[in-house]
């Protein structure tokens, strides 16, 4: 108990004197805050991208693609296979209608609003009248639903915010093809909000894919029905397809991009952290040097060495914590919800998403800052404990 009382007393003295050393303390706080801002802001890109990719994924839906295909862009399902799959067990029905949407996915070139001279691969999806029932998270927020059998399209709100010419009433021009935008939809923040939707038969004619589809999205009777559907498809020689739970498919589509961003974020933050550690070390060395007589006096009257070490480390960690909180708050205010788009390297199409500074990311940034403070205070703490008492007492 005596050791704890001594440690608490010395720690309290150290913390109370921080305002008198505001200049040197501010250097450490700003340096650590800068590291956290970069760290959190970069990883918020990964969190936002991952959320967009997995936000649409449902455990109660399944994606059926050609065997061996890993994306819709590389898949192909024939119209004859679609008709056979409609009768498969495990698919939910709305009355007599199976909730199964055969869709065609392509990409078209559109200019980005941020760089009008550059074009990007924007995903365009051909849908059927049953699609809104299967993709129940889709909600129109502007305009109206497209009329099937016409050259009309609806666009995701993410696509509208990032690309030129996607307002209601605009005409989308791709080569010799034209679609009139009649509505804007949202889809729970998922990747579908990066897409343009039109009538699948119209898109088949444009791309000469008559009676051909990329994949089928089906609603399952229950999450457990996936096994029943998979067994039926595997045993049926008339179809050459595989089935995957939608949530698992979209999770796999985000792995490459999130890995790149996370590696980049940790790499940059680690390099910056080295500089922040040196800043913390210098700050704490200055604090120890300015209070050497005070520390020596405490040790001379009976305060133990470990109490001094812990008190110096506690001050350094507090500075790190302040820097971490400041950096995390600045990151949240500056970046959370910021809209952008980037290339998904697994599908080579654009994904519109918003940066997300999540509570987990906030806590991770704070922990990173506390770690920098702890490392930065270690050497100065040891120096303070090993300072010769007689020499320190003679210092002015």
Steps between C-alpha positions, in 0.01 A plus 500: 500500500786739581644445153163576341459819703850616403440423134166681498649805677791534256272437201265774617788746532619417147157545346437828683820648356411423135350852443833655602666300222226564246735574210697175514188301588317645199775371269441143616120536492495646147743237372296213641174658381644522148582130503149412616338727237689327219446155650125539557432687174672237283335208677163676477532452123532125555207498745282695257591284201443179697166630628388584147597156373342304785204732572290345226594142581224289652525156657149434366598552136727300272687581181509240225785530247676286246730238655851638544394867476606720792313819397181584315708664227669169416187287537242394245169319549293396198129573476425126488686455829306789654167332421617175656634671814164670554360158601780423746408422862598746773397815306227711663186569296265799495182315413592306188798725416847383610698784655790454260646787298706418192729797440765621257798704623718717274707817541470830314736797490385819672695811610562550872373825650834550679695449175274570199782425256531146636252219437434212736346154469152541645303177557170469314256225594214366292211407729156337478160607641552255789831659602358759744333215691825303519709809582256623763747753646470709180292816552435780252594837647446711189298466180326171414568138413611423145248360254610160376525464125625860460835680495459627857735461794521568871830581673640440848548810712872424532540490122302822464729680748823387332437493125388755239156489336305284744236746618133426437426611143859456378586267216772239549701462182728202448625457143179498290275410792283737702302461821283765667543530877155494664582426864762482776507221759680407819580148615603510864839649422605190305696467179177506296491876557801521264301345216267601217197275449309451175279238334698176456351428156598846381855445627517156338410651164754780536785262584380220271456264794160371391365252754823526699545619859791557736347345812182436694417645839246291691330540834521186710214351698735519799876539547521122544342446155833578333612140553184364339539729199871421466440124504229527236718712269800270542298191411321654201699435178296764311666790680869583540481745787607548859324679785639724773337690784476865399661631820802273448531601136518873574732445796742319268476785246637751754804305623760624249415868533467501878831313535678759284350793692566346843861423410547854373336650808704303751819562300460878483385523863796288615750725324335810647486334840880479506520878477226539762687271738812715470284806566362338814848399611631856461197638682543265794879551513431874524249438777746282693786750453290794622392312809819308583539668841135431579536133407825469698337660805211253485740209482711644783204516737403140432302476177603179323645475150206308352259777601708752306511277191124440507424869549709605198345225287152606612566859390620382161198273457265786594659719233459213253136459602429870450664487157304186415164651596575821310610307191200266506253787540661697215489187280132446576403861430711524182448159340198309632237487224730646232379364164740363242542210256781266409577203282422154637798305365306173509226620264680797336195718554444807714354478849355815656524509879535728802791512746399345835670592828352219709515468881742210456727717287474784753610266781778349287640847426490588869679177592764579237552843658528355851760254372703785351481687830608195697800430275594868491504526879697184572858630459437832679334309785805279542728806491295670769525194723878464451581870548767530777330668797807698614570637153136587433467689832795726408336598166338844478 
